[in-house]
Amino acid sequence: MKESIASICIILNQSTKSSPLYRDVDGTSVIDIIGNSNYQKLYGHLKLIYLVLMSTVKDRGTAIQFEPYHGESGGKSGTFLRMFTEIDGKLWELDPPPPWPVWRSMVREFEAMTSLASFRHRLAAWIHRLASQIDGQPRPRREGRFLLRADDETIAVKLVAWPSDQGERIFLTLDPISATLSERVRLEMKRLDLLVEAETSDGRRDDTVDSA
């Protein structure tokens, strides 16, 4: 997984036009995690979301956390991101994290797929922010959901967004994952690793890998 994330960070700006990460099914966003033919056409930040979700399903994880923080990284001060996945009750850090501007794009995508970017939700968030400034109460969390689908299997994902001084904190909670689905996703990730390797080796799409 570390190699996959590092490779994605290399090619974050290579895509000029992106396919959508999810599709709308009866008002709910659905991400197909097996045989996604649009993978190579995704923007880098969408590929990163996809790979983090895939890795968590593969390891039968139960939660994912995205935690922004102020500090130092690589000798530079600023706002950075840490990513964690919860497996068997233990948190594992996903490394390396994406650059801060990429995380902002990821937040916008999470908001879009859970309808938190809709006018109604944005208006409610603005009212809550105004109220918190008046009475000093902390800003409330926002909640949404989307689905991961693999043929006839579906995993519900609950999203909770917590505002903070460092930026939006995102928590994802996944339904229980079967061992069968975990193995199928493991094989799918091997296929995607070959695609990523082909992209990062010469910067061009490798149709021989895609057709394998």
C-alpha positions in Angstrom: 0.0 0.0 0.0 2.8 2.4 0.8 4.3 2.0 -2.7 0.9 2.5 -4.3 0.3 5.8 -2.4 3.9 7.0 -3.2 3.3 6.2 -6.9 0.0 8.1 -6.9 1.7 11.2 -5.4 4.1 11.1 -8.3 1.4 11.2 -10.9 -1.1 13.5 -9.1 -0.9 16.2 -11.9 -0.6 14.0 -15.0 -4.3 13.5 -15.7 -5.8 16.3 -17.8 -9.4 15.1 -17.8 -10.9 12.8 -15.2 -13.6 10.2 -15.1 -16.0 10.3 -12.1 -15.0 8.3 -9.0 -18.6 7.4 -8.2 -22.0 7.0 -9.8 -25.4 8.0 -8.6 -27.9 5.2 -7.8 -31.3 6.4 -6.5 -29.7 9.4 -4.9 -26.8 7.6 -3.3 -23.2 7.7 -4.4 -21.7 4.3 -5.3 -18.1 3.5 -5.9 -17.4 0.3 -7.8 -14.3 -1.4 -6.3 -14.0 -4.4 -8.6 -13.1 -4.1 -12.3 -13.3 -0.3 -12.4 -12.5 0.5 -16.0 -12.2 4.2 -15.2 -9.2 3.9 -12.9 -6.6 5.1 -15.2 -8.7 8.1 -16.2 -9.1 9.4 -12.6 -7.4 12.5 -11.3 -4.6 11.7 -8.9 -6.6 12.7 -5.7 -9.4 10.5 -6.8 -7.1 7.5 -7.3 -5.7 8.1 -3.8 -9.2 8.0 -2.3 -9.9 4.9 -4.3 -6.7 3.1 -3.2 -7.2 4.0 0.5 -10.7 2.6 0.4 -9.5 -0.5 -1.5 -6.7 -1.1 1.0 -9.0 -0.9 3.9 -11.5 -3.4 2.4 -8.6 -5.7 1.5 -7.4 -5.7 5.2 -11.0 -5.9 6.4 -10.6 -2.6 8.2 -13.4 -0.9 10.0 -12.5 2.8 9.8 -10.4 5.4 8.1 -9.2 8.7 9.6 -7.9 11.8 7.8 -6.3 14.1 10.4 -4.9 17.5 9.4 -2.4 19.1 11.8 0.0 22.1 12.1 3.6 21.1 12.4 6.8 20.4 10.5 7.4 17.9 7.8 10.5 17.5 5.7 12.0 20.6 7.4 9.1 22.8 6.5 6.4 24.2 8.8 2.8 24.3 7.7 -0.4 22.3 7.7 -0.1 18.7 6.8 -2.2 15.5 6.8 -2.0 12.1 8.5 -4.0 9.1 7.4 -5.0 6.1 9.5 -6.9 2.9 8.9 -8.3 0.9 11.8 -7.8 -2.9 11.6 -8.8 -5.2 14.5 -9.1 -2.2 16.8 -5.6 -0.9 16.1 -4.8 2.2 14.1 -2.2 1.9 11.3 -0.8 5.0 9.7 -0.8 5.2 5.9 2.4 6.7 4.5 3.3 8.9 2.7 0.4 11.3 3.0 -0.6 13.5 0.1 0.4 17.2 -0.1 -2.0 19.7 1.6 -3.5 21.1 -1.7 -4.4 17.5 -2.7 -6.2 16.9 0.6 -8.3 20.0 0.0 -9.4 18.4 -3.3 -10.1 15.1 -1.5 -12.3 16.9 1.0 -14.3 18.5 -1.8 -14.8 15.1 -3.4 -16.0 13.6 -0.1 -18.4 16.4 0.3 -19.7 16.0 -3.3 -20.3 12.2 -3.0 -22.1 12.6 0.4 -24.2 15.6 -0.8 -22.5 17.8 1.9 -21.7 20.3 -0.9 -25.4 20.8 -1.8 -26.9 24.2 -1.2 -29.1 22.9 1.7 -26.0 21.5 3.5 -23.9 24.6 2.8 -26.6 26.9 4.1 -27.0 24.8 7.3 -23.2 24.8 7.8 -23.1 28.6 7.4 -25.9 29.1 9.9 -24.2 26.8 12.4 -20.9 28.6 11.9 -22.6 32.0 12.5 -24.3 30.6 15.7 -21.0 29.2 17.0 -19.4 32.6 16.6 -22.2 34.3 18.5 -22.5 31.9 21.5 -19.0 30.4 21.4 -20.1 26.8 20.9 -18.0 24.5 18.8 -19.1 24.0 15.2 -21.2 20.8 14.8 -20.1 17.8 12.8 -21.5 17.0 9.4 -22.6 13.5 8.4 -23.2 11.7 5.1 -22.9 8.2 3.5 -21.9 6.4 0.3 -21.6 2.8 -0.8 -18.8 0.6 -2.1 -20.0 -2.1 -4.4 -18.4 -5.3 -5.8 -20.8 -7.0 -8.1 -23.5 -8.4 -5.7 -21.8 -7.2 -2.4 -22.3 -3.8 -1.0 -20.5 -2.0 1.9 -22.1 1.1 3.5 -19.6 3.8 4.5 -20.6 6.5 7.0 -18.7 9.8 6.8 -18.4 12.3 9.6 -16.7 15.6 9.0 -15.4 17.5 12.0 -14.3 21.2 11.5 -11.1 22.2 13.2 -8.6 25.1 13.2 -6.3 22.9 11.0 -9.0 22.0 8.5 -11.7 19.4 8.0 -11.2 16.1 9.8 -12.8 13.2 8.0 -13.8 9.9 9.6 -15.1 7.0 7.6 -16.8 4.0 9.2 -17.2 0.8 7.1 -19.7 -2.0 7.5 -18.2 -5.5 8.3 -16.3 -6.9 5.3 -16.4 -10.6 4.4 -13.2 -12.7 3.9 -14.3 -13.5 0.4 -14.6 -9.9 -0.6 -11.3 -9.1 1.1 -9.6 -11.7 -1.2 -11.3 -10.4 -4.3 -10.1 -6.9 -3.5 -6.6 -8.1 -2.8 -6.4 -9.6 -6.3 -7.9 -6.4 -7.8 -5.3 -4.3 -6.0 -2.5 -6.4 -7.6 -4.0 -5.6 -11.0 -4.1 -1.9 -10.1 -0.5 -2.0 -8.8 0.6 -3.1 -12.3 -1.3 -0.2 -13.8 0.3 2.3 -11.5 3.7 0.8 -12.1 3.1 1.1 -15.9 2.0 4.8 -15.5 5.0 5.8 -13.3 7.6 3.9 -15.3 7.2 6.0 -18.5 4.3 8.3 -17.9 2.2 6.7 -20.6 -0.7 4.3 -20.5 0.4 0.7 -21.1 -2.4 -1.0 -23.0 -0.7 -4.4 -22.7 -1.1 -4.2 -18.9 -4.7 -2.9 -19.2 -5.7 -5.8 -21.4 -4.1 -8.5 -19.2 
